[in-house]
Amino acid sequence: MATEFVNKLRSAFPAGTDRPVVQSLAAGVALADDVRRNTPWLMNLVGDDLRGNLRRAAAMWRFSQDCKNGVLPFKAQEVANTTGSSHLLMIVAGAFEAHIVRTEGEASFPKDAPIRQDKRLSNEADLFIGDGKLKPVDVAGVENLYAWLSFGADLFGTLSHVCWCMPAAEQREFLARINILREANMFAPEPAPEPPPPNPADQLEFRREIERMLDERGGVERRNK
């Protein structure tokens, strides 16, 4: 991975934000699991199937709230995906647009996630010189950069990884990837604290968010029939 891509990621998502970002996603996962445990119609096999989607939805919701409340220094806005069938949280920082995605592992790609990377930023063969080193790329000349904030959690809701990732334009490769969960725990004087129990107001608001999402999805499905 080229140092200049890592540096570009870090210029937009600095190390000082690692712990609050990790805490925001951890709080989102905890909120999703708590809502599921206290919602009878989700405590079944269908609820098991929805666990990952609920955690991602709650992570996006919590991240958005933390941006609005000034806990995180980024801009966040809900946007429709390219087909209009669902919504994403668009995070804007510096030259980057980023989306939150759930992945099975630190080096894994999400399923069916769009890549909007500028096609000039790709690990194609002509970017390499004879000794295998990456040719310098004029990153400063590229206006729009794309990133993922990927995360995963085990069955108990413990985060397994949280990474800022910069996918290549056309290959299933990363131009840069920083596991900020590892970074936050490595360089902090003490491990990142566990998120506090979700408060009732957050539980109620997130339930309303789930209902809104289901209503919107139902409307899209009806229009497509």
C-alpha positions in Angstrom: 0.0 0.0 0.0 1.4 3.4 -1.0 2.4 5.7 1.8 0.8 8.7 0.0 -2.6 7.0 0.0 -2.3 6.2 3.8 -1.2 9.8 4.4 -4.2 11.1 2.3 -6.6 9.0 4.5 -4.9 10.3 7.6 -5.2 13.9 6.5 -9.0 13.5 6.3 -9.5 11.0 9.2 -6.7 11.9 11.7 -5.5 9.6 14.5 -7.1 11.9 17.1 -10.5 10.8 15.9 -9.8 7.1 16.1 -11.2 6.5 19.6 -14.4 8.5 19.2 -15.1 6.8 15.8 -14.6 3.4 17.4 -16.8 4.4 20.4 -19.5 5.6 18.0 -19.6 2.3 16.1 -19.5 0.3 19.3 -22.4 2.3 20.7 -24.3 1.6 17.5 -23.8 -2.1 17.6 -24.8 -2.2 21.3 -27.9 -0.2 20.5 -28.9 -2.6 17.7 -28.4 -5.6 19.9 -30.4 -4.0 22.7 -33.3 -3.1 20.5 -33.3 -6.6 19.0 -33.3 -8.2 22.5 -36.3 -6.1 23.5 -38.3 -6.4 20.3 -40.2 -9.7 20.3 -40.7 -9.9 16.5 -36.9 -9.7 16.1 -36.1 -12.5 18.6 -36.3 -15.3 16.1 -34.4 -16.8 13.1 -35.5 -13.8 10.9 -34.0 -11.5 13.5 -30.8 -13.5 13.4 -30.7 -13.0 9.6 -31.2 -9.2 10.2 -28.6 -8.8 12.9 -25.9 -7.6 10.6 -28.2 -5.1 8.8 -29.5 -3.8 12.1 -26.0 -3.3 13.4 -25.0 -1.4 10.3 -28.1 0.7 10.4 -27.6 1.5 14.1 -23.9 2.3 13.5 -24.8 4.7 10.7 -27.5 6.3 12.9 -25.1 6.7 15.9 -22.3 8.0 13.7 -24.7 10.6 12.2 -25.8 11.7 15.6 -22.3 12.1 16.8 -21.4 14.2 13.8 -24.5 16.4 14.4 -23.6 16.8 18.1 -20.0 17.7 17.4 -18.5 14.5 18.9 -17.1 13.7 15.5 -15.6 16.4 13.3 -17.1 15.1 10.0 -20.1 16.0 7.9 -22.7 13.2 7.6 -25.8 13.1 5.5 -28.3 10.3 4.5 -28.4 9.8 0.7 -30.2 7.3 -1.5 -28.1 4.7 -3.2 -27.8 4.6 -7.0 -30.9 2.5 -7.5 -33.0 4.4 -4.9 -33.8 1.1 -3.2 -32.1 2.0 0.1 -30.1 4.7 1.9 -26.5 5.2 2.8 -24.8 7.6 5.2 -22.4 9.8 3.2 -19.5 11.0 5.3 -17.5 14.0 4.0 -14.0 14.8 5.2 -11.5 16.8 3.2 -11.5 15.4 -0.4 -13.1 12.1 0.7 -16.6 10.8 0.5 -16.9 7.7 2.8 -19.6 5.1 3.6 -20.0 2.8 6.5 -19.8 -0.9 5.5 -19.9 -4.2 7.4 -17.3 -6.8 6.5 -16.4 -10.2 7.7 -12.8 -9.4 8.3 -10.2 -6.6 8.3 -9.1 -7.3 4.7 -12.5 -8.3 3.4 -14.6 -6.4 0.9 -18.3 -5.8 1.7 -20.9 -7.5 -0.4 -22.4 -5.5 -3.2 -20.9 -2.2 -2.1 -20.3 0.5 -4.8 -16.8 1.7 -5.5 -16.6 5.3 -6.6 -12.9 5.7 -6.6 -11.4 7.9 -9.3 -10.2 5.5 -12.0 -6.8 7.2 -11.9 -6.3 5.7 -8.5 -5.9 2.0 -9.2 -3.2 -0.7 -8.8 -3.0 -1.4 -12.5 0.1 -2.8 -14.0 1.2 0.4 -15.6 1.5 2.0 -12.2 4.5 -0.1 -11.3 8.1 0.3 -12.3 10.5 -2.5 -12.9 11.6 -3.1 -9.3 8.0 -3.7 -8.2 7.6 -0.3 -6.5 4.5 1.8 -7.1 5.0 4.8 -9.4 4.3 8.2 -7.8 0.7 9.2 -8.3 -0.5 12.8 -8.3 -3.0 12.3 -5.6 -3.2 16.1 -5.1 -4.6 16.4 -8.7 -7.5 14.0 -7.9 -10.5 16.0 -6.6 -12.8 13.2 -5.4 -11.5 10.4 -3.2 -13.6 7.5 -1.9 -13.3 5.5 1.3 -15.1 3.0 3.5 -15.4 2.9 7.2 -15.6 -0.9 7.6 -16.4 -2.7 10.8 -17.3 -6.1 12.1 -18.5 -7.5 15.4 -18.9 -11.0 16.9 -22.1 -12.6 18.1 -21.7 -10.9 21.5 -21.4 -7.4 19.9 -17.6 -7.0 20.5 -16.0 -5.1 17.6 -13.5 -7.3 15.7 -12.1 -4.5 13.4 -12.8 -0.9 12.5 -10.9 0.3 9.4 -10.7 3.4 7.2 -10.2 1.8 3.7 -9.4 3.2 0.3 -10.5 0.6 -2.3 -8.9 0.6 -5.7 -11.0 1.7 -8.7 -11.3 -1.6 -10.5 -9.6 -4.4 -8.5 -10.6 -6.0 -5.2 -7.6 -4.4 -3.6 -6.9 -1.7 -1.1 -4.9 1.4 -2.0 -4.7 2.0 1.8 -6.2 0.5 4.9 -5.9 1.6 8.6 -7.3 -0.6 11.4 -8.1 2.2 13.8 -9.4 -0.2 16.4 -5.9 -1.6 16.6 -4.4 1.8 16.4 -6.6 3.2 19.2 -5.8 0.4 21.5 -2.1 0.4 20.7 -1.3 4.0 21.3 -3.9 4.9 23.9 -2.8 4.7 27.6 -5.7 2.4 28.2 -8.0 0.3 26.0 -11.0 2.0 24.4 -13.8 1.8 26.9 -16.9 -0.3 26.4 -19.9 1.8 25.2 -22.4 2.7 28.0 -25.7 1.0 27.9 -28.1 2.6 25.4 -30.4 5.1 26.9 -34.2 4.8 26.5 -34.3 7.9 24.2 -31.9 6.4 21.8 -33.7 3.1 21.8 -37.0 4.8 21.0 -35.5 7.0 18.3 -33.7 4.1 16.7 -37.0 2.0 16.7 -38.6 4.9 14.9 -35.7 4.9 12.4 -36.2 1.1 11.8 -39.9 1.7 11.2 -39.1 4.5 8.8 -36.6 2.4 6.9 -39.1 -0.5 6.6 -41.9 1.9 5.4 -39.6 3.4 2.7 -38.5 -0.1 1.6 -42.1 -1.2 1.4 -42.9 1.8 -0.7 -40.1 1.2 -3.1 -41.1 -2.5 -3.5 -44.7 -1.5 -4.2 -43.6 1.1 -6.8 -41.4 -1.6 -8.5 -44.2 -4.1 -8.9 
